[in-house]
Amino acid sequence: MSNVADVTDATFNDLVVKSPKPVVIDYWADWCAPCKQLSPIIDELARDYGDKITFLKMDTNTSTQVPTQQGVLGLPTIQVFVGGEVVKSFTGAKPKSVLLRALEEYL
């Protein structure tokens, strides 16, 4: 079972913008092979660090407004939000070690 909740265009404001914690969004699509490689890494990070950072996944097939507004051009894309604003963004499947280094200031 995943420790990562889904976020949609409709729930973005409540789950991301209003979040008191940093938020990581994994933008993905079911046709994206690298997204499938990244998914278990995001699940692990959520399990290990979910008390400090909220981890969410957004299906870009069903939610298109937020990815467009946030400048998501490729998949998978990981964005880190603090106070409702993007502070870090990565495109492509990254190893767990790279993601941990990027998140260490929030852990």
Biopython code that builds the backbone (N, CA, C, O; Angstrom):
import numpy as np
from Bio.PDB.StructureBuilder import StructureBuilder

atoms = [
    (1, "MET", "N", (0.841, -1.189, 0.000)),
    (1, "MET", "CA", (0.000, 0.000, 0.000)),
    (1, "MET", "C", (0.880, 1.244, 0.000)),
    (1, "MET", "O", (1.884, 1.312, 0.708)),
    (2, "SER", "N", (0.494, 2.202, -0.788)),
    (2, "SER", "CA", (1.287, 3.419, -0.945)),
    (2, "SER", "C", (1.037, 4.407, 0.188)),
    (2, "SER", "O", (-0.080, 4.524, 0.693)),
    (3, "ASN", "N", (2.093, 5.115, 0.577)),
    (3, "ASN", "CA", (1.990, 6.197, 1.554)),
    (3, "ASN", "C", (1.804, 7.535, 0.851)),
    (3, "ASN", "O", (1.894, 8.591, 1.477)),
    (4, "VAL", "N", (1.546, 7.487, -0.439)),
    (4, "VAL", "CA", (1.463, 8.690, -1.254)),
    (4, "VAL", "C", (0.025, 8.873, -1.723)),
    (4, "VAL", "O", (-0.530, 8.012, -2.406)),
    (5, "ALA", "N", (-0.572, 10.005, -1.350)),
    (5, "ALA", "CA", (-1.945, 10.296, -1.752)),
    (5, "ALA", "C", (-1.958, 10.911, -3.144)),
    (5, "ALA", "O", (-0.946, 11.413, -3.632)),
    (6, "ASP", "N", (-3.121, 10.861, -3.764)),
    (6, "ASP", "CA", (-3.302, 11.501, -5.062)),
    (6, "ASP", "C", (-3.728, 12.947, -4.862)),
    (6, "ASP", "O", (-4.480, 13.265, -3.941)),
    (7, "VAL", "N", (-3.238, 13.814, -5.733)),
    (7, "VAL", "CA", (-3.664, 15.209, -5.765)),
    (7, "VAL", "C", (-4.178, 15.479, -7.176)),
    (7, "VAL", "O", (-3.649, 14.945, -8.151)),
    (8, "THR", "N", (-5.205, 16.306, -7.274)),
    (8, "THR", "CA", (-5.802, 16.638, -8.568)),
    (8, "THR", "C", (-5.840, 18.151, -8.725)),
    (8, "THR", "O", (-5.497, 18.894, -7.805)),
    (9, "ASP", "N", (-6.259, 18.590, -9.897)),
    (9, "ASP", "CA", (-6.450, 20.028, -10.094)),
    (9, "ASP", "C", (-7.375, 20.591, -9.015)),
    (9, "ASP", "O", (-7.141, 21.684, -8.499)),
    (10, "ALA", "N", (-8.431, 19.837, -8.675)),
    (10, "ALA", "CA", (-9.434, 20.304, -7.716)),
    (10, "ALA", "C", (-8.917, 20.347, -6.278)),
    (10, "ALA", "O", (-9.364, 21.179, -5.489)),
    (11, "THR", "N", (-7.976, 19.457, -5.925)),
    (11, "THR", "CA", (-7.505, 19.394, -4.534)),
    (11, "THR", "C", (-6.150, 20.063, -4.323)),
    (11, "THR", "O", (-5.658, 20.119, -3.196)),
    (12, "PHE", "N", (-5.546, 20.567, -5.389)),
    (12, "PHE", "CA", (-4.204, 21.159, -5.313)),
    (12, "PHE", "C", (-4.124, 22.275, -4.272)),
    (12, "PHE", "O", (-3.197, 22.293, -3.463)),
    (13, "ASN", "N", (-5.064, 23.187, -4.281)),
    (13, "ASN", "CA", (-5.016, 24.324, -3.359)),
    (13, "ASN", "C", (-5.025, 23.856, -1.904)),
    (13, "ASN", "O", (-4.220, 24.321, -1.098)),
    (14, "ASP", "N", (-5.931, 22.941, -1.569)),
    (14, "ASP", "CA", (-6.031, 22.468, -0.186)),
    (14, "ASP", "C", (-4.836, 21.616, 0.232)),
    (14, "ASP", "O", (-4.340, 21.760, 1.350)),
    (15, "LEU", "N", (-4.370, 20.734, -0.647)),
    (15, "LEU", "CA", (-3.310, 19.797, -0.275)),
    (15, "LEU", "C", (-1.899, 20.357, -0.426)),
    (15, "LEU", "O", (-0.977, 19.891, 0.243)),
    (16, "VAL", "N", (-1.721, 21.343, -1.292)),
    (16, "VAL", "CA", (-0.374, 21.852, -1.569)),
    (16, "VAL", "C", (-0.211, 23.288, -1.090)),
    (16, "VAL", "O", (0.646, 23.571, -0.252)),
    (17, "VAL", "N", (-1.018, 24.184, -1.611)),
    (17, "VAL", "CA", (-0.863, 25.609, -1.294)),
    (17, "VAL", "C", (-1.071, 25.868, 0.195)),
    (17, "VAL", "O", (-0.351, 26.669, 0.791)),
    (18, "LYS", "N", (-2.043, 25.201, 0.794)),
    (18, "LYS", "CA", (-2.367, 25.440, 2.208)),
    (18, "LYS", "C", (-1.604, 24.531, 3.173)),
    (18, "LYS", "O", (-1.817, 24.609, 4.383)),
    (19, "SER", "N", (-0.734, 23.685, 2.668)),
    (19, "SER", "CA", (-0.026, 22.734, 3.524)),
    (19, "SER", "C", (0.976, 23.435, 4.437)),
    (19, "SER", "O", (1.753, 24.272, 3.979)),
    (20, "PRO", "N", (0.961, 23.097, 5.727)),
    (20, "PRO", "CA", (1.956, 23.662, 6.639)),
    (20, "PRO", "C", (3.340, 23.018, 6.473)),
    (20, "PRO", "O", (4.343, 23.565, 6.932)),
    (21, "LYS", "N", (3.386, 21.854, 5.817)),
    (21, "LYS", "CA", (4.651, 21.140, 5.602)),
    (21, "LYS", "C", (5.096, 21.314, 4.156)),
    (21, "LYS", "O", (4.281, 21.644, 3.294)),
    (22, "PRO", "N", (6.384, 21.096, 3.879)),
    (22, "PRO", "CA", (6.819, 21.018, 2.480)),
    (22, "PRO", "C", (6.059, 19.887, 1.780)),
    (22, "PRO", "O", (5.689, 18.895, 2.408)),
    (23, "VAL", "N", (5.836, 20.047, 0.489)),
    (23, "VAL", "CA", (5.091, 19.058, -0.299)),
    (23, "VAL", "C", (5.920, 18.669, -1.521)),
    (23, "VAL", "O", (6.475, 19.525, -2.210)),
    (24, "VAL", "N", (5.994, 17.369, -1.776)),
    (24, "VAL", "CA", (6.620, 16.848, -2.988)),
    (24, "VAL", "C", (5.506, 16.286, -3.870)),
    (24, "VAL", "O", (4.716, 15.449, -3.434)),
    (25, "ILE", "N", (5.456, 16.759, -5.116)),
    (25, "ILE", "CA", (4.503, 16.198, -6.078)),
    (25, "ILE", "C", (5.277, 15.438, -7.146)),
    (25, "ILE", "O", (6.230, 15.945, -7.736)),
    (26, "ASP", "N", (4.838, 14.209, -7.373)),
    (26, "ASP", "CA", (5.342, 13.367, -8.459)),
    (26, "ASP", "C", (4.303, 13.420, -9.577)),
    (26, "ASP", "O", (3.235, 12.818, -9.467)),
    (27, "TYR", "N", (4.620, 14.146, -10.654)),
    (27, "TYR", "CA", (3.737, 14.206, -11.823)),
    (27, "TYR", "C", (4.032, 12.987, -12.686)),
    (27, "TYR", "O", (5.188, 12.741, -13.031)),
    (28, "TRP", "N", (3.007, 12.223, -13.037)),
    (28, "TRP", "CA", (3.207, 10.966, -13.735)),
    (28, "TRP", "C", (2.070, 10.713, -14.732)),
    (28, "TRP", "O", (1.075, 11.438, -14.759)),
    (29, "ALA", "N", (2.239, 9.680, -15.541)),
    (29, "ALA", "CA", (1.197, 9.181, -16.440)),
    (29, "ALA", "C", (1.381, 7.676, -16.578)),
    (29, "ALA", "O", (2.495, 7.164, -16.469)),
    (30, "ASP", "N", (0.280, 6.975, -16.819)),
    (30, "ASP", "CA", (0.353, 5.512, -16.870)),
    (30, "ASP", "C", (1.162, 4.987, -18.055)),
    (30, "ASP", "O", (1.619, 3.844, -18.018)),
    (31, "TRP", "N", (1.350, 5.780, -19.095)),
    (31, "TRP", "CA", (2.115, 5.360, -20.270)),
    (31, "TRP", "C", (3.617, 5.637, -20.130)),
    (31, "TRP", "O", (4.397, 5.283, -21.014)),
    (32, "CYS", "N", (4.019, 6.262, -19.034)),
    (32, "CYS", "CA", (5.399, 6.726, -18.831)),
    (32, "CYS", "C", (6.227, 5.665, -18.091)),
    (32, "CYS", "O", (6.048, 5.460, -16.891)),
    (33, "ALA", "N", (7.134, 4.993, -18.815)),
    (33, "ALA", "CA", (7.973, 3.949, -18.200)),
    (33, "ALA", "C", (8.875, 4.493, -17.089)),
    (33, "ALA", "O", (8.955, 3.862, -16.035)),
    (34, "PRO", "N", (9.564, 5.637, -17.267)),
    (34, "PRO", "CA", (10.379, 6.163, -16.172)),
    (34, "PRO", "C", (9.548, 6.517, -14.928)),
    (34, "PRO", "O", (10.048, 6.453, -13.805)),
    (35, "CYS", "N", (8.282, 6.889, -15.138)),
    (35, "CYS", "CA", (7.398, 7.177, -14.000)),
    (35, "CYS", "C", (7.213, 5.921, -13.149)),
    (35, "CYS", "O", (7.186, 5.985, -11.920)),
    (36, "LYS", "N", (7.086, 4.787, -13.823)),
    (36, "LYS", "CA", (6.907, 3.518, -13.118)),
    (36, "LYS", "C", (8.169, 3.132, -12.352)),
    (36, "LYS", "O", (8.083, 2.492, -11.304)),
    (37, "GLN", "N", (9.339, 3.515, -12.863)),
    (37, "GLN", "CA", (10.594, 3.259, -12.150)),
    (37, "GLN", "C", (10.702, 4.144, -10.912)),
    (37, "GLN", "O", (11.220, 3.710, -9.883)),
    (38, "LEU", "N", (10.221, 5.367, -11.003)),
    (38, "LEU", "CA", (10.335, 6.326, -9.910)),
    (38, "LEU", "C", (9.321, 6.072, -8.796)),
    (38, "LEU", "O", (9.589, 6.379, -7.634)),
    (39, "SER", "N", (8.181, 5.525, -9.135)),
    (39, "SER", "CA", (7.090, 5.360, -8.179)),
    (39, "SER", "C", (7.488, 4.652, -6.882)),
    (39, "SER", "O", (7.146, 5.150, -5.810)),
    (40, "PRO", "N", (8.197, 3.509, -6.924)),
    (40, "PRO", "CA", (8.567, 2.861, -5.663)),
    (40, "PRO", "C", (9.544, 3.692, -4.828)),
    (40, "PRO", "O", (9.557, 3.582, -3.602)),
    (41, "ILE", "N", (10.355, 4.514, -5.478)),
    (41, "ILE", "CA", (11.283, 5.387, -4.744)),
    (41, "ILE", "C", (10.495, 6.450, -3.990)),
    (41, "ILE", "O", (10.786, 6.734, -2.828)),
    (42, "ILE", "N", (9.505, 7.033, -4.641)),
    (42, "ILE", "CA", (8.653, 8.034, -3.983)),
    (42, "ILE", "C", (7.902, 7.386, -2.823)),
    (42, "ILE", "O", (7.771, 7.988, -1.758)),
    (43, "ASP", "N", (7.409, 6.163, -3.023)),
    (43, "ASP", "CA", (6.726, 5.443, -1.945)),
    (43, "ASP", "C", (7.652, 5.231, -0.745)),
    (43, "ASP", "O", (7.233, 5.403, 0.400)),
    (44, "GLU", "N", (8.906, 4.859, -1.002)),
    (44, "GLU", "CA", (9.884, 4.668, 0.082)),
    (44, "GLU", "C", (10.142, 5.972, 0.832)),
    (44, "GLU", "O", (10.157, 5.995, 2.062)),
    (45, "LEU", "N", (10.344, 7.049, 0.090)),
    (45, "LEU", "CA", (10.590, 8.347, 0.726)),
    (45, "LEU", "C", (9.395, 8.765, 1.571)),
    (45, "LEU", "O", (9.566, 9.294, 2.669)),
    (46, "ALA", "N", (8.192, 8.533, 1.070)),
    (46, "ALA", "CA", (6.983, 8.887, 1.823)),
    (46, "ALA", "C", (6.884, 8.063, 3.101)),
    (46, "ALA", "O", (6.503, 8.577, 4.153)),
    (47, "ARG", "N", (7.227, 6.793, 3.004)),
    (47, "ARG", "CA", (7.189, 5.930, 4.189)),
    (47, "ARG", "C", (8.207, 6.398, 5.231)),
    (47, "ARG", "O", (7.908, 6.436, 6.424)),
    (48, "ASP", "N", (9.401, 6.751, 4.774)),
    (48, "ASP", "CA", (10.482, 7.105, 5.694)),
    (48, "ASP", "C", (10.417, 8.541, 6.209)),
    (48, "ASP", "O", (10.852, 8.813, 7.327)),
    (49, "TYR", "N", (9.878, 9.464, 5.405)),
    (49, "TYR", "CA", (9.946, 10.890, 5.757)),
    (49, "TYR", "C", (8.600, 11.600, 5.714)),
    (49, "TYR", "O", (8.546, 12.829, 5.757)),
    (50, "GLY", "N", (7.521, 10.845, 5.630)),
    (50, "GLY", "CA", (6.186, 11.427, 5.530)),
    (50, "GLY", "C", (5.761, 12.256, 6.724)),
    (50, "GLY", "O", (4.808, 13.030, 6.636)),
    (51, "ASP", "N", (6.460, 12.103, 7.846)),
    (51, "ASP", "CA", (6.134, 12.929, 9.015)),
    (51, "ASP", "C", (6.627, 14.366, 8.839)),
    (51, "ASP", "O", (6.118, 15.276, 9.493)),
    (52, "LYS", "N", (7.606, 14.576, 7.969)),
    (52, "LYS", "CA", (8.189, 15.911, 7.771)),
    (52, "LYS", "C", (7.796, 16.546, 6.442)),
    (52, "LYS", "O", (7.750, 17.770, 6.323)),
    (53, "ILE", "N", (7.515, 15.711, 5.445)),
    (53, "ILE", "CA", (7.188, 16.178, 4.097)),
    (53, "ILE", "C", (5.953, 15.415, 3.620)),
    (53, "ILE", "O", (5.850, 14.205, 3.819)),
    (54, "THR", "N", (5.024, 16.124, 2.995)),
    (54, "THR", "CA", (3.865, 15.477, 2.386)),
    (54, "THR", "C", (4.230, 15.072, 0.959)),
    (54, "THR", "O", (4.694, 15.899, 0.175)),
    (55, "PHE", "N", (4.021, 13.807, 0.628)),
    (55, "PHE", "CA", (4.303, 13.283, -0.708)),
    (55, "PHE", "C", (2.985, 13.012, -1.424)),
    (55, "PHE", "O", (2.111, 12.323, -0.897)),
    (56, "LEU", "N", (2.850, 13.561, -2.630)),
    (56, "LEU", "CA", (1.631, 13.420, -3.423)),
    (56, "LEU", "C", (1.983, 13.019, -4.850)),
    (56, "LEU", "O", (3.090, 13.275, -5.323)),
    (57, "LYS", "N", (1.021, 12.383, -5.534)),
    (57, "LYS", "CA", (1.180, 12.032, -6.945)),
    (57, "LYS", "C", (0.044, 12.664, -7.735)),
    (57, "LYS", "O", (-1.106, 12.670, -7.296)),
    (58, "MET", "N", (0.385, 13.199, -8.917)),
    (58, "MET", "CA", (-0.633, 13.775, -9.791)),
    (58, "MET", "C", (-0.593, 13.084, -11.145)),
    (58, "MET", "O", (0.432, 13.083, -11.827)),
    (59, "ASP", "N", (-1.727, 12.494, -11.526)),
    (59, "ASP", "CA", (-1.875, 11.848, -12.830)),
    (59, "ASP", "C", (-2.125, 12.940, -13.869)),
    (59, "ASP", "O", (-3.175, 13.583, -13.863)),
    (60, "THR", "N", (-1.165, 13.140, -14.750)),
    (60, "THR", "CA", (-1.271, 14.220, -15.730)),
    (60, "THR", "C", (-2.235, 13.891, -16.872)),
    (60, "THR", "O", (-2.522, 14.753, -17.703)),
    (61, "ASN", "N", (-2.732, 12.664, -16.921)),
    (61, "ASN", "CA", (-3.775, 12.326, -17.899)),
    (61, "ASN", "C", (-5.122, 12.889, -17.476)),
    (61, "ASN", "O", (-5.928, 13.281, -18.319)),
    (62, "THR", "N", (-5.366, 12.931, -16.169)),
    (62, "THR", "CA", (-6.665, 13.378, -15.666)),
    (62, "THR", "C", (-6.623, 14.785, -15.089)),
    (62, "THR", "O", (-7.656, 15.451, -15.026)),
    (63, "SER", "N", (-5.468, 15.247, -14.671)),
    (63, "SER", "CA", (-5.302, 16.616, -14.173)),
    (63, "SER", "C", (-4.297, 17.316, -15.077)),
    (63, "SER", "O", (-3.115, 16.969, -15.085)),
    (64, "THR", "N", (-4.758, 18.286, -15.826)),
    (64, "THR", "CA", (-3.881, 18.966, -16.782)),
    (64, "THR", "C", (-3.627, 20.427, -16.438)),
    (64, "THR", "O", (-2.638, 21.008, -16.885)),
    (65, "GLN", "N", (-4.509, 21.021, -15.650)),
    (65, "GLN", "CA", (-4.402, 22.451, -15.354)),
    (65, "GLN", "C", (-3.165, 22.771, -14.519)),
    (65, "GLN", "O", (-2.379, 23.643, -14.890)),
    (66, "VAL", "N", (-2.984, 22.078, -13.397)),
    (66, "VAL", "CA", (-1.845, 22.355, -12.510)),
    (66, "VAL", "C", (-0.512, 22.086, -13.209)),
    (66, "VAL", "O", (0.374, 22.939, -13.152)),
    (67, "PRO", "N", (-0.332, 20.931, -13.870)),
    (67, "PRO", "CA", (0.952, 20.724, -14.555)),
    (67, "PRO", "C", (1.268, 21.834, -15.564)),
    (67, "PRO", "O", (2.419, 22.256, -15.680)),
    (68, "THR", "N", (0.265, 22.299, -16.283)),
    (68, "THR", "CA", (0.483, 23.386, -17.239)),
    (68, "THR", "C", (0.883, 24.665, -16.515)),
    (68, "THR", "O", (1.834, 25.337, -16.916)),
    (69, "GLN", "N", (0.158, 25.003, -15.447)),
    (69, "GLN", "CA", (0.466, 26.214, -14.673)),
    (69, "GLN", "C", (1.853, 26.148, -14.047)),
    (69, "GLN", "O", (2.525, 27.170, -13.913)),
    (70, "GLN", "N", (2.285, 24.943, -13.663)),
    (70, "GLN", "CA", (3.568, 24.781, -12.979)),
    (70, "GLN", "C", (4.722, 24.527, -13.950)),
    (70, "GLN", "O", (5.856, 24.317, -13.519)),
    (71, "GLY", "N", (4.448, 24.544, -15.240)),
    (71, "GLY", "CA", (5.513, 24.416, -16.230)),
    (71, "GLY", "C", (6.058, 23.015, -16.403)),
    (71, "GLY", "O", (7.209, 22.842, -16.804)),
    (72, "VAL", "N", (5.245, 22.008, -16.106)),
    (72, "VAL", "CA", (5.682, 20.623, -16.274)),
    (72, "VAL", "C", (5.703, 20.307, -17.769)),
    (72, "VAL", "O", (4.663, 20.322, -18.429)),
    (73, "LEU", "N", (6.889, 20.023, -18.295)),
    (73, "LEU", "CA", (7.054, 19.779, -19.728)),
    (73, "LEU", "C", (7.412, 18.335, -20.054)),
    (73, "LEU", "O", (7.251, 17.906, -21.196)),
    (74, "GLY", "N", (7.893, 17.583, -19.078)),
    (74, "GLY", "CA", (8.281, 16.193, -19.290)),
    (74, "GLY", "C", (7.899, 15.365, -18.083)),
    (74, "GLY", "O", (7.616, 15.900, -17.011)),
    (75, "LEU", "N", (7.892, 14.055, -18.266)),
    (75, "LEU", "CA", (7.538, 13.156, -17.174)),
    (75, "LEU", "C", (8.629, 12.113, -16.988)),
    (75, "LEU", "O", (9.287, 11.719, -17.951)),
    (76, "PRO", "N", (8.822, 11.671, -15.766)),
    (76, "PRO", "CA", (8.223, 12.221, -14.557)),
    (76, "PRO", "C", (8.869, 13.552, -14.183)),
    (76, "PRO", "O", (10.036, 13.802, -14.486)),
    (77, "THR", "N", (8.098, 14.384, -13.528)),
    (77, "THR", "CA", (8.623, 15.612, -12.942)),
    (77, "THR", "C", (8.323, 15.577, -11.456)),
    (77, "THR", "O", (7.221, 15.221, -11.039)),
    (78, "ILE", "N", (9.312, 15.948, -10.665)),
    (78, "ILE", "CA", (9.159, 16.081, -9.216)),
    (78, "ILE", "C", (9.283, 17.559, -8.892)),
    (78, "ILE", "O", (10.239, 18.215, -9.306)),
    (79, "GLN", "N", (8.311, 18.082, -8.146)),
    (79, "GLN", "CA", (8.404, 19.463, -7.679)),
    (79, "GLN", "C", (8.261, 19.488, -6.168)),
    (79, "GLN", "O", (7.449, 18.765, -5.590)),
    (80, "VAL", "N", (9.071, 20.341, -5.536)),
    (80, "VAL", "CA", (9.015, 20.550, -4.094)),
    (80, "VAL", "C", (8.388, 21.921, -3.869)),
    (80, "VAL", "O", (8.848, 22.926, -4.410)),
    (81, "PHE", "N", (7.338, 21.943, -3.068)),
    (81, "PHE", "CA", (6.632, 23.179, -2.741)),
    (81, "PHE", "C", (6.837, 23.519, -1.270)),
    (81, "PHE", "O", (6.758, 22.645, -0.407)),
    (82, "VAL", "N", (7.099, 24.779, -0.994)),
    (82, "VAL", "CA", (7.142, 25.295, 0.373)),
    (82, "VAL", "C", (6.304, 26.567, 0.365)),
    (82, "VAL", "O", (6.539, 27.470, -0.437)),
    (83, "GLY", "N", (5.332, 26.631, 1.260)),
    (83, "GLY", "CA", (4.457, 27.797, 1.292)),
    (83, "GLY", "C", (3.676, 27.975, 0.004)),
    (83, "GLY", "O", (3.341, 29.100, -0.367)),
    (84, "GLY", "N", (3.385, 26.887, -0.677)),
    (84, "GLY", "CA", (2.608, 26.935, -1.905)),
    (84, "GLY", "C", (3.389, 27.303, -3.151)),
    (84, "GLY", "O", (2.810, 27.397, -4.234)),
    (85, "GLU", "N", (4.702, 27.515, -3.021)),
    (85, "GLU", "CA", (5.543, 27.904, -4.159)),
    (85, "GLU", "C", (6.570, 26.815, -4.466)),
    (85, "GLU", "O", (7.077, 26.159, -3.556)),
    (86, "VAL", "N", (6.871, 26.628, -5.742)),
    (86, "VAL", "CA", (7.894, 25.655, -6.142)),
    (86, "VAL", "C", (9.267, 26.178, -5.737)),
    (86, "VAL", "O", (9.646, 27.295, -6.090)),
    (87, "VAL", "N", (10.011, 25.357, -4.990)),
    (87, "VAL", "CA", (11.374, 25.729, -4.601)),
    (87, "VAL", "C", (12.417, 24.848, -5.292)),
    (87, "VAL", "O", (13.587, 25.221, -5.383)),
    (88, "LYS", "N", (11.990, 23.679, -5.779)),
    (88, "LYS", "CA", (12.884, 22.779, -6.514)),
    (88, "LYS", "C", (12.056, 21.996, -7.517)),
    (88, "LYS", "O", (10.886, 21.696, -7.280)),
    (89, "SER", "N", (12.686, 21.670, -8.646)),
    (89, "SER", "CA", (11.996, 20.905, -9.680)),
    (89, "SER", "C", (13.005, 20.027, -10.420)),
    (89, "SER", "O", (14.115, 20.462, -10.729)),
    (90, "PHE", "N", (12.605, 18.791, -10.696)),
    (90, "PHE", "CA", (13.455, 17.827, -11.399)),
    (90, "PHE", "C", (12.619, 17.113, -12.447)),
    (90, "PHE", "O", (11.459, 16.785, -12.199)),
    (91, "THR", "N", (13.190, 16.872, -13.598)),
    (91, "THR", "CA", (12.518, 16.085, -14.625)),
    (91, "THR", "C", (13.354, 14.840, -14.897)),
    (91, "THR", "O", (14.579, 14.905, -14.998)),
    (92, "GLY", "N", (12.667, 13.707, -15.013)),
    (92, "GLY", "CA", (13.337, 12.436, -15.256)),
    (92, "GLY", "C", (13.402, 11.609, -13.988)),
    (92, "GLY", "O", (13.329, 12.141, -12.880)),
    (93, "ALA", "N", (13.539, 10.313, -14.158)),
    (93, "ALA", "CA", (13.638, 9.404, -13.017)),
    (93, "ALA", "C", (15.009, 9.576, -12.372)),
    (93, "ALA", "O", (16.036, 9.294, -12.989)),
    (94, "LYS", "N", (15.015, 10.033, -11.143)),
    (94, "LYS", "CA", (16.259, 10.263, -10.406)),
    (94, "LYS", "C", (16.442, 9.160, -9.365)),
    (94, "LYS", "O", (15.459, 8.639, -8.839)),
    (95, "PRO", "N", (17.689, 8.802, -9.064)),
    (95, "PRO", "CA", (17.930, 7.823, -8.003)),
    (95, "PRO", "C", (17.520, 8.391, -6.644)),
    (95, "PRO", "O", (17.453, 9.605, -6.450)),
    (96, "LYS", "N", (17.255, 7.493, -5.731)),
    (96, "LYS", "CA", (16.850, 7.891, -4.382)),
    (96, "LYS", "C", (17.881, 8.824, -3.751)),
    (96, "LYS", "O", (17.506, 9.781, -3.074)),
    (97, "SER", "N", (19.162, 8.564, -3.959)),
    (97, "SER", "CA", (20.217, 9.385, -3.345)),
    (97, "SER", "C", (20.137, 10.841, -3.810)),
    (97, "SER", "O", (20.365, 11.755, -3.017)),
    (98, "VAL", "N", (19.819, 11.063, -5.073)),
    (98, "VAL", "CA", (19.697, 12.426, -5.606)),
    (98, "VAL", "C", (18.499, 13.130, -4.972)),
    (98, "VAL", "O", (18.589, 14.296, -4.589)),
    (99, "LEU", "N", (17.392, 12.423, -4.865)),
    (99, "LEU", "CA", (16.198, 13.018, -4.262)),
    (99, "LEU", "C", (16.416, 13.317, -2.784)),
    (99, "LEU", "O", (15.982, 14.358, -2.291)),
    (100, "LEU", "N", (17.081, 12.419, -2.082)),
    (100, "LEU", "CA", (17.367, 12.662, -0.660)),
    (100, "LEU", "C", (18.233, 13.899, -0.465)),
    (100, "LEU", "O", (17.973, 14.701, 0.432)),
    (101, "ARG", "N", (19.255, 14.062, -1.291)),
    (101, "ARG", "CA", (20.099, 15.267, -1.192)),
    (101, "ARG", "C", (19.278, 16.530, -1.429)),
    (101, "ARG", "O", (19.484, 17.544, -0.762)),
    (102, "ALA", "N", (18.359, 16.468, -2.368)),
    (102, "ALA", "CA", (17.525, 17.630, -2.680)),
    (102, "ALA", "C", (16.554, 17.954, -1.551)),
    (102, "ALA", "O", (16.154, 19.106, -1.380)),
    (103, "LEU", "N", (16.180, 16.942, -0.787)),
    (103, "LEU", "CA", (15.189, 17.133, 0.272)),
    (103, "LEU", "C", (15.800, 17.290, 1.654)),
    (103, "LEU", "O", (15.075, 17.571, 2.608)),
    (104, "GLU", "N", (17.113, 17.118, 1.794)),
    (104, "GLU", "CA", (17.704, 17.035, 3.133)),
    (104, "GLU", "C", (17.459, 18.274, 3.985)),
    (104, "GLU", "O", (17.378, 18.155, 5.207)),
    (105, "GLU", "N", (17.339, 19.454, 3.390)),
    (105, "GLU", "CA", (17.098, 20.646, 4.211)),
    (105, "GLU", "C", (15.700, 20.653, 4.822)),
    (105, "GLU", "O", (15.433, 21.439, 5.731)),
    (106, "TYR", "N", (14.807, 19.792, 4.341)),
    (106, "TYR", "CA", (13.442, 19.723, 4.872)),
    (106, "TYR", "C", (13.239, 18.531, 5.802)),
    (106, "TYR", "O", (12.154, 18.354, 6.357)),
    (107, "LEU", "N", (14.274, 17.715, 5.975)),
    (107, "LEU", "CA", (14.157, 16.504, 6.803)),
    (107, "LEU", "C", (14.593, 16.750, 8.228)),
    (107, "LEU", "O", (14.556, 15.835, 9.052)),
]
sb = StructureBuilder()
sb.init_structure("model")
sb.init_model(0)
sb.init_chain("A")
sb.init_seg("    ")
for serial, (resi, resn, name, xyz) in enumerate(atoms, 1):
    if name == "N":
        sb.init_residue(resn, " ", resi, " ")
    sb.init_atom(name, np.array(xyz, "f"), 0.0, 1.0, " ", f" {name:<3s}", serial, name[0])
structure = sb.get_structure()
